[in-house]
Amino acid sequence: MRFERNILANGVRLITVPMKDNPTVTVLVIVEAGSKYETKELSGISHFLEHMCFKGTKRRPKAIDISRELDGIGSQSNAFTDQEFTGYFAKADKKHLASIVDVVADIYQNQSFPEAEIEKEKGVILEEINMNEDIPPRRVQDLFAELLYGDQPAGWDIAGRKETVSRFGKADLVEYKNNHYVSGATTVVVSGDFKEDEVKRLIEQHFSTIHMGKKSGKVAVLENQNAPAARVLFKESGQSHLVIGVRSFHVYDKRNPVLRTIATILGKGMSSRLFQRVREEMGACYYIGSSAEASSDHGAFAISAGVQHAKVSAVVSAIVEECTRTKEEGISEAELRKAKDFMIGNFYLGLESSDELAEFYGFQEAFRKELKRPREVVAEIEKVTADDVGLVAREIFQEKRLNVAIVGPFKDEKQFLPLLKF
């Protein structure tokens, strides 16, 4: 699959991914500005700014002007905020390429920040925070991050805290935008069926006035753990939700393909070890799965589950036992082959549309990684050996790295610490 990467004269990075005869085209803008770039006083401002980008520009003064224009061409559009970056995208029939470039470029660069909309959006975001607190599977993920990273940006909720969100004003948003939404931190990805010379002309035209100031940086994540740790949040609910995991590798680590293989073997798909053990054999949960998350300077391998209250301790013990078995007994060649085929198949299925391809290349560029084609990612998966799996499993599955977060009718986290033994 072909792509082209260009750095425009003003520093904006442009990636084009042609998809011949594809009916749609996607325009994605990613900026290196997320919650890890915030101070405690500005916690949540990256997410707040993302919301405000849809509330009006100089050319499109009201939110309805933006949404009506996009709806009028049958476009799908949205935005997202992560720890490392914020993204804005629109996807439409390929004949509307010029229109979605115009709109996405406008909302990214020319926000007007109406005071009345800022005040209204505070209420919207406060309700979003309230909603997340009422969703235990979501809340337990935040609790796990708090446990791992504590009072530093990696441990804060991306949506921010109620007290900080309530204080934000126009001056805060303008200053944060000027410090981070600069040309050198901006990547534009266009994927779909298009003429490449037309795309370059459109991007150069619509991003010609982008701010070219110096980019503000972020504070490095500090990690310090020497013993197993547990955190519980008391909540009366119909089910307990837990995340058990270990500290792992940053996004640039070459061991990540091995780590993703371990995640697949343990908790991806209904034939995975944990699904079979905890759901099929124990009948203790509805969902269980594993993930290997990697950021610029930290990472975590985590297993998440929704569990019957009475079986939480048994499930924690079962998860620890399966991790221990992986590092002590290893895996068979047949299990490794199945995991690789599962990963490769799902990887290709996730690249079938123009928006998914845009994210694939855009996220790599946002992390300043060397851009890899899909076949190169597959080649990395194919290189993983059973010995690699055993080696990495022994490295990460150590008691001093182990953590568990639980949301449910529990008040004493100490009751779970004796279970955290590999």
SULCOR-V648558 format. One line per field, one symbol per residue. phi: phi as a letter, one per 20 degrees, with the letter a starting at -180 (. if undefined). Layout:
phi->???
This chain:
phi->.ebcdcdfgeofedddcfcgmffdccdcddcfbbffeeeffdgnfffffgfffedpcfecfcgfffffffffdmedbabbccfdbcccbbcbggfdggfffgffffffddfelfgffgfffgfffffffffffedgffffffffffffdmebgfeefgfndgffgfefcgffffffgfecedgfdddddccpebeffffffffgfedfdffdffefeceffdcbbcbgccbccfbfbfbeccccacfccffeffefgfffffffffbdnfefgffffeefeeldbedbacbcecdfcabbdccdbdcggfdgfffgfffffffffffedmcefffffffffffffffffedfdffffffgffffffemeffdfgffffffffffdffgfffffffeecgfdebcdcdreccdfffeffeece
